[in-house]
Amino acid sequence: MTEQKQIGKKITAVIVGAGQRSLIYASYADRHPEELQIVGVVEPDPERRRLTAERFGIPEEGTFASVAELGLRPRLADAAINGTMDELHVETTPPLLKMGYDVLLEKPIGVTEEETLRLQEAARKHRRTVMICHVLRYAPFYRAVKERIAAGEIGEVVNIQTSEHVSYHHMAVSFIRGKWNSEEKCKSSMLMAKCCHDLDLITWLAGDARPAKVSSFGDLMQFRPDKAPEGAGTRRLTDCRIEESCPYSARKNYIDQARWGSYVWNNHHLGVSMTVEEKVMSLLTDNPYGRRVWHCDNDVVDHQSVIVEFDTQMTASHNMVGATSRPCRILHVIGTKGEIQGVLEDGYFVVRRPDPRYGHEYSETKITVDVTNDSHGGGDLLLVEDFVRVLRGERPSISSTSLDQSIDGHRIGFAAERSRKDNSVVVL
């Protein structure tokens, strides 16, 4: 196939793991059917498999219960969108690469550094493209910051500070009641499950600098039985006397506010609906999202700080703080000639430079960027657009999340957990 024909080609893809994230990425095919078509689904849950097939018009012969089953027939598509749970990424991706699929892989790459490097080796062996879903690189906010750093507007980077404030309702649904609440259960730490985006941003904004030393501190401070307020029961709607005033109320967050439906209600993201009465009964009985936040089986940290030294002597820090009032991501990059500071959700950042003129201290320019009302600042589908472009033979964007370019942020995350647990400084 000539390069020109490749550039004009429609890319076909198979969904592997029909969860919320996979469906968001696959929705690019709805908006741009001339560029991407979903032709298959691999999903062990039969109802979810059927609903996904109906959603994208996938014929019966394009539906599979496992990656192994997919491998029994000739390659079905150009690519796979792998949105399986964290601990399944390295179990499912190398077989897809061997079958000839390029892969768009949800983060984290793997649940250990060894897994991550093993997947990198498989991608090189089979000469396939793997892009990691570090969607924040594609958010217009962060892309605009990267472009200014790359253009030398603030000189050489000296220090990068990032913070992620995880809202009280997000913390509760994902990391206390939900699928990522226990490292034993999902195999990922809180830092890697939630903040590998932020660690990736640090390494991306650092340019050619490589992480050299990592230290980290954090713990589970708030959400444990001994911190439960007086009157807090074990289930939200049955024996809790403070339900009316508690911000973690399952009724308030999941029914009244209709938050996190794709997590709390089975197959909500595929159009399955429940009555209010059915939702209440679910929370009253066996739904894990009806539990009190102080009486769950969670063991991951609810706050953590990470410090990194790079081989250029540049330093960086990241603070993850759980259960905040407002969800937001904060950035401050300081260089030898100026600095950039902003909050993703505000939709703008400022560029400051020293100004020693009489009566002045610094100059400041406000840069406004497009921001959408989602947690990733509009980056989700821009990532898929870049993936499609790369598979069509076009040049990747400045935000490219190729596997090789996504390793260092993961290495920081794994080292930070070793440091936190061993009370040590980890040398990479």
C-alpha positions as CSV (number, residue, x, y, z in Angstrom):
1,M,0.0,0.0,0.0
2,T,1.4,3.4,-0.9
3,E,1.8,6.1,1.7
4,Q,-0.9,8.2,0.0
5,K,-3.5,5.3,0.1
6,Q,-2.6,4.7,3.7
7,I,-3.2,8.3,4.6
8,G,-6.7,8.2,3.2
9,K,-7.6,4.8,4.7
10,K,-10.5,4.3,7.1
11,I,-9.2,2.6,10.3
12,T,-11.1,-0.4,11.7
13,A,-11.0,-1.3,15.4
14,V,-12.1,-4.0,17.8
15,I,-13.1,-3.0,21.4
16,V,-11.4,-5.2,24.0
17,G,-13.3,-4.8,27.3
18,A,-16.5,-2.9,26.8
19,G,-16.3,-0.6,29.8
20,Q,-16.9,3.2,30.0
21,R,-13.4,4.3,28.8
22,S,-13.4,2.0,25.8
23,L,-16.9,3.2,24.8
24,I,-15.7,6.9,25.1
25,Y,-12.8,6.2,22.8
26,A,-14.9,4.2,20.4
27,S,-17.4,7.0,20.1
28,Y,-15.0,8.8,17.8
29,A,-16.4,6.5,15.2
30,D,-19.8,8.1,15.6
31,R,-18.4,11.6,15.0
32,H,-16.0,10.6,12.3
33,P,-17.3,7.5,10.5
34,E,-15.1,8.2,7.5
35,E,-12.0,7.8,9.7
36,L,-12.9,5.0,12.2
37,Q,-15.2,2.0,12.2
38,I,-15.8,-0.4,15.1
39,V,-16.1,-3.9,13.7
40,G,-15.7,-6.2,16.7
41,V,-16.0,-6.5,20.5
42,V,-14.2,-8.7,23.0
43,E,-16.1,-8.8,26.3
44,P,-16.7,-11.8,28.7
45,D,-20.0,-10.4,30.0
46,P,-22.7,-11.6,27.5
47,E,-25.1,-8.8,28.1
48,R,-22.4,-6.1,27.8
49,R,-21.1,-7.9,24.7
50,R,-24.6,-7.9,23.1
51,L,-25.3,-4.3,24.0
52,T,-22.0,-3.1,22.6
53,A,-22.6,-5.0,19.4
54,E,-26.0,-3.4,19.1
55,R,-24.5,0.1,19.8
56,F,-22.0,-0.2,17.0
57,G,-23.9,-2.4,14.6
58,I,-21.4,-5.3,15.0
59,P,-22.5,-8.6,13.5
60,E,-22.5,-11.8,15.6
61,E,-19.4,-13.0,13.9
62,G,-17.6,-9.9,15.2
63,T,-18.3,-10.7,18.9
64,F,-16.0,-12.6,21.2
65,A,-15.8,-13.7,24.8
66,S,-12.0,-13.5,25.1
67,V,-8.9,-12.4,23.3
68,A,-8.0,-16.1,22.8
69,E,-11.3,-16.5,21.0
70,L,-10.6,-13.5,18.8
71,G,-7.2,-15.1,17.9
72,L,-8.9,-18.2,16.5
73,R,-10.0,-16.3,13.3
74,P,-8.0,-14.1,10.8
75,R,-7.3,-10.6,11.9
76,L,-10.5,-8.7,12.0
77,A,-9.3,-5.1,12.1
78,D,-6.4,-2.7,12.0
79,A,-6.4,-1.9,15.7
80,A,-7.7,-2.8,19.1
81,I,-9.0,-0.4,21.8
82,N,-8.0,-2.1,25.0
83,G,-10.0,-0.8,28.0
84,T,-9.7,-3.8,30.2
85,M,-9.0,-3.5,34.0
86,D,-5.4,-2.6,35.0
87,E,-4.3,-6.1,35.9
88,L,-5.4,-7.4,32.5
89,H,-3.5,-5.0,30.3
90,V,-0.4,-7.1,29.9
91,E,-2.3,-10.3,29.8
92,T,-4.3,-9.2,26.8
93,T,-2.1,-6.8,24.9
94,P,0.9,-8.9,23.8
95,P,-1.5,-11.5,22.2
96,L,-3.2,-8.7,20.3
97,L,0.2,-7.4,19.1
98,K,1.1,-11.0,18.0
99,M,-2.1,-11.2,16.0
100,G,-1.1,-8.0,14.1
101,Y,-3.3,-5.4,15.9
102,D,-2.0,-2.0,16.7
103,V,-3.3,-1.0,20.2
104,L,-4.8,2.0,21.9
105,L,-4.2,1.0,25.6
106,E,-5.9,2.5,28.6
107,K,-3.5,3.5,31.4
108,P,-1.7,2.3,33.4
109,I,0.4,0.3,30.9
110,G,0.8,-2.5,33.5
111,V,0.6,-2.9,37.3
112,T,4.4,-3.4,37.8
113,E,7.5,-1.9,36.1
114,E,8.4,-5.4,34.9
115,E,5.0,-5.8,33.2
116,T,5.4,-2.4,31.6
117,L,8.8,-3.2,30.2
118,R,7.6,-6.6,29.0
119,L,4.8,-5.0,27.0
120,Q,7.3,-2.6,25.5
121,E,9.5,-5.5,24.4
122,A,6.5,-7.2,22.8
123,A,5.5,-4.1,20.9
124,R,9.1,-3.9,19.5
125,K,9.2,-7.6,18.7
126,H,6.0,-7.5,16.7
127,R,6.7,-4.0,15.3
128,R,3.2,-2.7,16.2
129,T,2.1,0.7,17.3
130,V,1.0,1.1,20.9
131,M,-0.4,4.4,22.2
132,I,-1.3,4.9,25.9
133,C,-4.4,6.8,26.9
134,H,-2.6,9.6,28.7
135,V,-5.4,11.9,27.4
136,L,-4.3,14.9,29.4
137,R,-1.5,15.5,26.9
138,Y,-4.2,16.2,24.4
139,A,-6.2,18.6,26.5
140,P,-5.8,22.1,24.9
141,F,-4.7,23.5,28.2
142,Y,-1.7,21.2,28.6
143,R,-0.8,21.2,24.9
144,A,-0.6,25.0,24.9
145,V,1.7,24.9,27.9
146,K,3.9,22.3,26.2
147,E,4.1,24.4,23.1
148,R,5.3,27.5,25.0
149,I,7.9,25.5,27.0
150,A,9.1,23.9,23.7
151,A,9.4,27.3,22.1
152,G,11.7,28.4,25.0
153,E,9.3,31.1,26.3
154,I,10.3,30.4,30.0
155,G,13.8,29.2,29.3
156,E,15.2,26.0,30.7
157,V,12.7,24.2,33.1
158,V,13.9,24.3,36.7
159,N,10.9,23.0,38.6
160,I,7.5,21.5,37.8
161,Q,4.7,21.3,40.4
162,T,1.5,19.5,39.8
163,S,-1.5,18.7,42.1
164,E,-4.6,16.6,41.6
165,H,-7.5,17.3,43.9
166,V,-9.8,14.3,43.7
167,S,-13.3,15.3,44.7
168,Y,-15.1,13.8,47.7
169,H,-17.6,12.0,45.4
170,H,-15.0,10.7,43.0
171,M,-12.8,9.5,45.8
172,A,-15.7,7.6,47.3
173,V,-17.0,6.0,44.1
174,S,-13.6,4.9,42.7
175,F,-11.1,4.5,45.5
176,I,-13.2,3.7,48.6
177,R,-16.3,1.9,47.5
178,G,-15.2,1.0,43.9
179,K,-13.0,-1.1,41.7
180,W,-9.8,0.7,42.5
181,N,-10.2,0.8,46.3
182,S,-7.7,-2.1,47.1
183,E,-4.3,-2.8,45.6
184,E,-4.9,-6.5,46.3
185,K,-8.1,-6.3,44.2
186,C,-7.1,-4.2,41.2
187,K,-3.3,-4.6,41.5
188,S,-2.7,-0.9,41.1
189,S,-1.8,1.7,43.7
190,M,-4.0,4.8,44.1
191,L,-1.1,6.8,42.6
192,M,-0.9,4.7,39.4
193,A,-4.6,4.2,39.0
194,K,-5.4,7.9,39.4
195,C,-2.3,10.0,38.9
196,C,-0.2,8.3,36.2
197,H,-1.7,11.0,34.0
198,D,0.0,13.7,36.2
199,L,3.3,11.9,36.4
200,D,3.2,11.5,32.6
201,L,2.6,15.2,32.2
202,I,5.7,15.9,34.3
203,T,7.9,13.8,32.2
204,W,6.4,15.2,29.0
205,L,6.9,18.8,30.0
206,A,10.4,18.0,31.2
207,G,11.4,17.3,27.6
208,D,14.6,15.3,27.3
209,A,15.3,15.2,31.0
210,R,15.1,11.8,32.6
211,P,14.0,10.9,36.1
212,A,16.9,9.9,38.4
213,K,15.6,9.9,42.0
214,V,12.2,9.5,43.5
215,S,10.8,9.9,47.1
216,S,7.2,9.7,48.3
217,F,5.0,9.9,51.3
218,G,1.3,9.1,51.8
219,D,-1.2,7.0,53.7
220,L,-4.8,6.2,54.3
221,M,-5.8,8.8,56.9
222,Q,-9.5,9.5,56.6
223,F,-11.5,6.6,55.3
224,R,-11.2,3.8,57.9
225,P,-13.5,2.6,60.7
226,D,-11.7,4.4,63.6
227,K,-12.4,7.8,61.8
228,A,-16.2,7.1,61.3
229,P,-18.4,9.9,62.8
230,E,-20.8,9.0,65.6
231,G,-24.0,7.6,64.1
232,A,-22.4,6.3,60.9
233,G,-23.6,2.8,60.1
234,T,-22.3,0.3,57.7
235,R,-24.7,0.8,54.8
236,R,-25.9,4.2,53.6
237,L,-29.7,3.8,53.5
238,T,-30.2,1.2,56.2
239,D,-28.5,2.0,59.5
240,C,-26.8,5.4,59.0
241,R,-28.2,8.2,61.3
242,I,-26.1,10.9,59.6
243,E,-27.2,10.2,56.0
244,E,-29.1,13.5,55.7
245,S,-26.0,15.7,56.4
246,C,-23.2,13.6,55.0
247,P,-21.5,14.6,51.7
248,Y,-20.8,10.9,51.0
249,S,-24.5,10.0,50.9
250,A,-25.1,7.3,48.3
251,R,-28.6,8.6,47.8
252,K,-27.5,12.2,47.2
253,N,-24.6,11.4,44.9
254,Y,-25.9,8.5,42.9
255,I,-29.6,9.1,42.8
256,D,-30.4,12.8,43.5
257,Q,-27.3,14.1,41.7
258,A,-27.1,11.2,39.2
259,R,-23.3,11.1,39.4
260,W,-21.2,8.2,38.4
261,G,-24.0,6.1,36.9
262,S,-21.6,4.1,34.7
263,Y,-19.8,2.9,37.8
264,V,-22.8,2.4,40.2
265,W,-25.5,0.9,37.9
266,N,-24.6,-2.1,35.7
267,N,-24.2,-1.3,32.0
268,H,-25.5,2.3,32.5
269,H,-22.9,3.4,29.9
270,L,-24.6,1.1,27.3
271,G,-28.1,2.6,27.8
272,V,-29.5,0.3,30.5
273,S,-31.7,2.3,32.8
274,M,-33.2,1.7,36.2
275,T,-36.1,3.2,38.1
276,V,-35.5,5.2,41.3
277,E,-37.1,2.4,43.2
278,E,-34.8,-0.1,41.7
279,K,-31.7,2.1,42.4
280,V,-32.8,2.5,46.1
281,M,-33.3,-1.3,46.5
282,S,-29.9,-1.9,44.9
283,L,-28.2,0.4,47.4
284,L,-30.1,-1.1,50.2
285,T,-28.9,-4.7,49.4
286,D,-25.8,-5.9,47.6
287,N,-24.6,-2.9,45.7
288,P,-21.1,-2.1,47.0
289,Y,-21.7,1.6,46.3
290,G,-24.2,1.7,49.1
291,R,-21.6,1.1,51.7
292,R,-20.5,3.7,54.2
293,V,-17.2,5.2,53.3
294,W,-15.7,4.4,56.7
295,H,-16.7,0.8,56.5
296,C,-15.4,-0.5,53.2
297,D,-12.6,-2.9,52.3
298,N,-10.4,0.0,50.9
299,D,-6.7,0.1,51.7
300,V,-5.2,2.5,49.1
301,V,-3.9,5.9,50.2
302,D,-6.2,9.0,50.4
303,H,-3.3,11.4,50.0
304,Q,0.2,11.2,48.7
305,S,3.2,13.4,47.7
306,V,5.9,12.6,45.2
307,I,9.3,14.4,44.7
308,V,11.5,13.7,41.7
309,E,15.0,14.8,40.7
310,F,15.9,14.6,37.0
311,D,19.3,14.0,35.4
312,T,19.5,17.7,34.5
313,Q,19.1,18.7,38.2
314,M,15.5,19.8,37.5
315,T,13.1,18.9,40.2
316,A,9.4,18.1,40.2
317,S,6.6,17.3,42.7
318,H,3.1,16.0,42.6
319,N,0.5,16.1,45.3
320,M,-2.6,13.9,45.2
321,V,-5.2,14.9,47.7
322,G,-8.4,12.9,48.0
323,A,-11.9,14.0,49.1
324,T,-11.5,17.7,48.2
325,S,-14.5,20.0,47.8
326,R,-13.6,20.9,44.2
327,P,-12.0,18.6,41.7
328,C,-9.1,20.2,39.9
329,R,-5.6,19.8,38.5
330,I,-3.1,22.6,39.3
331,L,0.1,23.3,37.3
332,H,3.1,25.5,38.0
333,V,6.2,25.3,35.8
334,I,9.2,27.5,36.7
335,G,12.0,28.2,34.2
336,T,15.1,30.2,34.0
337,K,13.3,33.1,32.2
338,G,9.8,32.9,33.5
339,E,7.0,30.7,34.7
340,I,3.6,29.2,33.7
341,Q,0.8,28.7,36.2
342,G,-2.8,27.7,36.0
343,V,-5.7,25.3,36.8
344,L,-7.0,23.0,34.1
345,E,-10.7,23.5,35.0
346,D,-10.4,27.3,34.8
347,G,-9.6,27.2,31.1
348,Y,-6.6,29.5,31.2
349,F,-3.1,29.9,32.5
350,V,-0.7,32.8,32.9
351,V,2.8,33.3,31.6
352,R,5.0,35.5,33.9
353,R,8.4,37.0,33.3
354,P,10.6,39.1,35.5
355,D,10.3,42.9,34.8
356,P,12.9,44.9,36.7
357,R,11.8,48.3,35.4
358,Y,11.0,50.9,38.1
359,G,7.6,50.3,39.5
360,H,7.3,46.8,38.2
361,E,8.2,43.3,39.4
362,Y,7.0,41.0,36.7
363,S,4.8,41.0,33.5
364,E,1.9,38.6,33.1
365,T,0.0,37.4,30.1
366,K,-3.2,35.4,30.3
367,I,-3.7,32.6,27.8
368,T,-7.2,31.3,27.4
369,V,-7.8,27.8,26.0
370,D,-10.8,25.7,25.2
371,V,-11.9,23.5,28.0
372,T,-14.8,21.1,28.1
373,N,-16.8,20.0,31.1
374,D,-15.1,16.7,31.6
375,S,-12.3,15.5,33.9
376,H,-9.8,15.3,31.0
377,G,-10.2,18.8,29.6
378,G,-11.4,17.7,26.2
379,G,-8.5,15.3,25.6
380,D,-10.3,12.0,25.1
381,L,-11.3,12.2,21.5
382,L,-8.2,14.3,20.5
383,L,-6.2,11.2,21.6
384,V,-8.2,8.9,19.3
385,E,-7.8,11.4,16.5
386,D,-4.0,11.2,16.9
387,F,-4.1,7.4,17.1
388,V,-6.0,7.3,13.8
389,R,-3.6,9.7,12.2
390,V,-0.6,7.6,13.1
391,L,-2.2,4.4,11.8
392,R,-3.0,6.3,8.5
393,G,0.7,7.1,8.1
394,E,0.5,10.7,9.2
395,R,2.8,12.6,11.5
396,P,1.9,12.3,15.2
397,S,1.1,15.4,17.2
398,I,3.3,17.1,19.8
399,S,1.1,15.3,22.4
400,S,2.0,11.8,21.1
401,T,1.6,9.1,23.8
402,S,3.5,6.3,22.1
403,L,4.5,3.5,24.4
404,D,8.2,4.5,24.3
405,Q,7.3,8.1,25.3
406,S,5.1,6.9,28.1
407,I,7.4,4.7,30.1
408,D,9.2,7.3,32.4
409,G,6.0,8.5,34.1
410,H,5.2,4.9,35.0
411,R,8.7,4.4,36.3
412,I,8.3,7.4,38.6
413,G,5.0,6.0,39.9
414,F,6.3,2.5,40.6
415,A,9.4,4.0,42.3
416,A,7.2,6.3,44.4
417,E,5.3,3.4,45.8
418,R,8.6,1.6,46.6
419,S,9.8,4.8,48.4
420,R,6.5,5.2,50.3
421,K,6.4,1.7,51.5
422,D,10.2,1.3,52.3
423,N,10.7,4.9,53.6
424,S,13.6,5.3,51.1
425,V,14.8,7.4,48.2
426,V,14.7,5.3,45.0
427,V,17.5,5.7,42.5
428,L,16.3,4.9,38.9
